[in-house]
Amino acid sequence: MSAPLRSLEGQDETNILREIHSALKGLRFGAVEITVHNGQVVQIERKEKFRLQAQNTNKTP
């Protein structure tokens, strides 16, 4: 069951959803955390991980 989002400091549901969408856009590895306090979205945090491939140190001539 989902409840409608309440406005937060002049932001309406559309703006909050836009911010969430923006945080998700282009994210390949990571997480988006939405913090709710008293029934209102108070923080959207994006945690992104970058996977680095190890370089091959055994070079063959």
TIVO-2410 file (N, C-alpha, C; in nm, 3 decimals):
# residues 61
REC num residu      c1      c2      c3 atome chaine
REC   1      M   0.085  -0.118   0.000     N      A
REC   1      M   0.000   0.000   0.000    CA      A
REC   1      M   0.089   0.124   0.000     C      A
REC   2      S   0.060   0.219  -0.087     N      A
REC   2      S   0.140   0.341  -0.091    CA      A
REC   2      S   0.055   0.460  -0.051     C      A
REC   3      A   0.117   0.549   0.022     N      A
REC   3      A   0.049   0.671   0.065    CA      A
REC   3      A   0.100   0.786  -0.020     C      A
REC   4      P   0.017   0.886  -0.045     N      A
REC   4      P   0.065   1.001  -0.123    CA      A
REC   4      P   0.172   1.077  -0.046     C      A
REC   5      L   0.269   1.130  -0.120     N      A
REC   5      L   0.374   1.210  -0.058    CA      A
REC   5      L   0.320   1.347  -0.021     C      A
REC   6      R   0.358   1.395   0.096     N      A
REC   6      R   0.318   1.530   0.137    CA      A
REC   6      R   0.421   1.629   0.086     C      A
REC   7      S   0.381   1.753   0.074     N      A
REC   7      S   0.476   1.855   0.029    CA      A
REC   7      S   0.580   1.881   0.138     C      A
REC   8      L   0.698   1.918   0.096     N      A
REC   8      L   0.807   1.945   0.188    CA      A
REC   8      L   0.872   2.076   0.148     C      A
REC   9      E   0.863   2.175   0.232     N      A
REC   9      E   0.922   2.306   0.207    CA      A
REC   9      E   0.890   2.357   0.067     C      A
REC  10      G   0.763   2.355   0.032     N      A
REC  10      G   0.721   2.407  -0.096    CA      A
REC  10      G   0.732   2.307  -0.210     C      A
REC  11      Q   0.787   2.190  -0.186     N      A
REC  11      Q   0.797   2.090  -0.291    CA      A
REC  11      Q   0.672   2.005  -0.293     C      A
REC  12      D   0.624   1.975  -0.411     N      A
REC  12      D   0.509   1.888  -0.421    CA      A
REC  12      D   0.554   1.747  -0.460     C      A
REC  13      E   0.461   1.657  -0.471     N      A
REC  13      E   0.491   1.517  -0.501    CA      A
REC  13      E   0.570   1.504  -0.631     C      A
REC  14      T   0.535   1.582  -0.731     N      A
REC  14      T   0.603   1.575  -0.860    CA      A
REC  14      T   0.751   1.610  -0.846     C      A
REC  15      N   0.783   1.714  -0.770     N      A
REC  15      N   0.922   1.754  -0.751    CA      A
REC  15      N   1.001   1.650  -0.673     C      A
REC  16      I   0.940   1.591  -0.572     N      A
REC  16      I   1.008   1.488  -0.494    CA      A
REC  16      I   1.037   1.367  -0.582     C      A
REC  17      L   0.938   1.325  -0.661     N      A
REC  17      L   0.959   1.211  -0.751    CA      A
REC  17      L   1.063   1.243  -0.857     C      A
REC  18      R   1.068   1.368  -0.902     N      A
REC  18      R   1.170   1.410  -0.998    CA      A
REC  18      R   1.310   1.398  -0.938     C      A
REC  19      E   1.324   1.436  -0.811     N      A
REC  19      E   1.453   1.426  -0.743    CA      A
REC  19      E   1.495   1.279  -0.727     C      A
REC  20      I   1.400   1.193  -0.694     N      A
REC  20      I   1.429   1.051  -0.681    CA      A
REC  20      I   1.472   0.994  -0.816     C      A
REC  21      H   1.399   1.030  -0.920     N      A
REC  21      H   1.433   0.984  -1.055    CA      A
REC  21      H   1.572   1.032  -1.094     C      A
REC  22      S   1.604   1.156  -1.062     N      A
REC  22      S   1.736   1.212  -1.091    CA      A
REC  22      S   1.846   1.135  -1.019     C      A
REC  23      A   1.821   1.096  -0.895     N      A
REC  23      A   1.920   1.020  -0.818    CA      A
REC  23      A   1.941   0.881  -0.878     C      A
REC  24      L   1.837   0.824  -0.936     N      A
REC  24      L   1.848   0.691  -0.997    CA      A
REC  24      L   1.908   0.693  -1.137     C      A
REC  25      K   1.896   0.805  -1.205     N      A
REC  25      K   1.939   0.815  -1.344    CA      A
REC  25      K   2.090   0.789  -1.357     C      A
REC  26      G   2.124   0.695  -1.440     N      A
REC  26      G   2.264   0.664  -1.467    CA      A
REC  26      G   2.332   0.580  -1.361     C      A
REC  27      L   2.262   0.542  -1.257     N      A
REC  27      L   2.321   0.463  -1.149    CA      A
REC  27      L   2.333   0.318  -1.194     C      A
REC  28      R   2.456   0.265  -1.196     N      A
REC  28      R   2.477   0.126  -1.237    CA      A
REC  28      R   2.496   0.035  -1.117     C      A
REC  29      F   2.577   0.079  -1.021     N      A
REC  29      F   2.602   0.002  -0.898    CA      A
REC  29      F   2.590   0.099  -0.782     C      A
REC  30      G   2.505   0.067  -0.687     N      A
REC  30      G   2.491   0.154  -0.572    CA      A
REC  30      G   2.351   0.149  -0.514     C      A
REC  31      A   2.313   0.257  -0.447     N      A
REC  31      A   2.184   0.260  -0.380    CA      A
REC  31      A   2.134   0.403  -0.370     C      A
REC  32      V   2.002   0.416  -0.367     N      A
REC  32      V   1.938   0.544  -0.339    CA      A
REC  32      V   1.859   0.524  -0.211     C      A
REC  33      E   1.889   0.605  -0.111     N      A
REC  33      E   1.823   0.595   0.019    CA      A
REC  33      E   1.734   0.716   0.038     C      A
REC  34      I   1.608   0.690   0.070     N      A
REC  34      I   1.510   0.797   0.093    CA      A
REC  34      I   1.476   0.797   0.241     C      A
REC  35      T   1.504   0.907   0.308     N      A
REC  35      T   1.477   0.920   0.451    CA      A
REC  35      T   1.345   0.994   0.471     C      A
REC  36      V   1.258   0.933   0.550     N      A
REC  36      V   1.127   0.991   0.579    CA      A
REC  36      V   1.118   1.018   0.728     C      A
REC  37      H   1.073   1.136   0.763     N      A
REC  37      H   1.055   1.175   0.903    CA      A
REC  37      H   0.917   1.238   0.918     C      A
REC  38      N   0.840   1.186   1.009     N      A
REC  38      N   0.705   1.239   1.032    CA      A
REC  38      N   0.619   1.236   0.905     C      A
REC  39      G   0.638   1.131   0.824     N      A
REC  39      G   0.559   1.116   0.703    CA      A
REC  39      G   0.601   1.203   0.587     C      A
REC  40      Q   0.717   1.270   0.599     N      A
REC  40      Q   0.765   1.356   0.491    CA      A
REC  40      Q   0.904   1.314   0.449     C      A
REC  41      V   0.930   1.322   0.319     N      A
REC  41      V   1.064   1.296   0.267    CA      A
REC  41      V   1.153   1.411   0.310     C      A
REC  42      V   1.260   1.379   0.383     N      A
REC  42      V   1.350   1.484   0.431    CA      A
REC  42      V   1.488   1.475   0.368     C      A
REC  43      Q   1.520   1.360   0.307     N      A
REC  43      Q   1.654   1.345   0.250    CA      A
REC  43      Q   1.653   1.236   0.144     C      A
REC  44      I   1.726   1.261   0.035     N      A
REC  44      I   1.748   1.161  -0.068    CA      A
REC  44      I   1.899   1.151  -0.085     C      A
REC  45      E   1.953   1.032  -0.062     N      A
REC  45      E   2.098   1.013  -0.066    CA      A
REC  45      E   2.133   0.910  -0.173     C      A
REC  46      R   2.230   0.943  -0.255     N      A
REC  46      R   2.276   0.854  -0.361    CA      A
REC  46      R   2.415   0.804  -0.324     C      A
REC  47      K   2.429   0.672  -0.322     N      A
REC  47      K   2.558   0.609  -0.296    CA      A
REC  47      K   2.596   0.531  -0.421     C      A
REC  48      E   2.707   0.568  -0.480     N      A
REC  48      E   2.747   0.506  -0.606    CA      A
REC  48      E   2.880   0.434  -0.588     C      A
REC  49      K   2.888   0.316  -0.647     N      A
REC  49      K   3.010   0.238  -0.642    CA      A
REC  49      K   3.067   0.228  -0.782     C      A
REC  50      F   3.198   0.238  -0.792     N      A
REC  50      F   3.266   0.223  -0.918    CA      A
REC  50      F   3.351   0.097  -0.911     C      A
REC  51      R   3.330   0.006  -1.003     N      A
REC  51      R   3.405  -0.118  -1.008    CA      A
REC  51      R   3.525  -0.096  -1.098     C      A
REC  52      L   3.643  -0.121  -1.044     N      A
REC  52      L   3.766  -0.108  -1.121    CA      A
REC  52      L   3.821  -0.246  -1.152     C      A
REC  53      Q   3.863  -0.265  -1.276     N      A
REC  53      Q   3.922  -0.392  -1.314    CA      A
REC  53      Q   4.070  -0.386  -1.284     C      A
REC  54      A   4.122  -0.498  -1.230     N      A
REC  54      A   4.265  -0.507  -1.202    CA      A
REC  54      A   4.339  -0.516  -1.334     C      A
REC  55      Q   4.451  -0.445  -1.343     N      A
REC  55      Q   4.533  -0.452  -1.463    CA      A
REC  55      Q   4.615  -0.579  -1.460     C      A
REC  56      N   4.636  -0.637  -1.576     N      A
REC  56      N   4.714  -0.759  -1.589    CA      A
REC  56      N   4.863  -0.724  -1.574     C      A
REC  57      T   4.926  -0.773  -1.465     N      A
REC  57      T   5.067  -0.744  -1.440    CA      A
REC  57      T   5.159  -0.846  -1.503     C      A
REC  58      N   5.106  -0.957  -1.550     N      A
REC  58      N   5.185  -1.061  -1.616    CA      A
REC  58      N   5.182  -1.039  -1.766     C      A
REC  59      K   5.275  -0.958  -1.814     N      A
REC  59      K   5.281  -0.928  -1.957    CA      A
REC  59      K   5.364  -1.034  -2.027     C      A
REC  60      T   5.313  -1.082  -2.135     N      A
REC  60      T   5.388  -1.179  -2.215    CA      A
REC  60      T   5.455  -1.107  -2.331     C      A
REC  61      P   5.582  -1.144  -2.358     N      A
REC  61      P   5.655  -1.074  -2.466    CA      A
REC  61      P   5.602  -1.109  -2.602     C      A
***
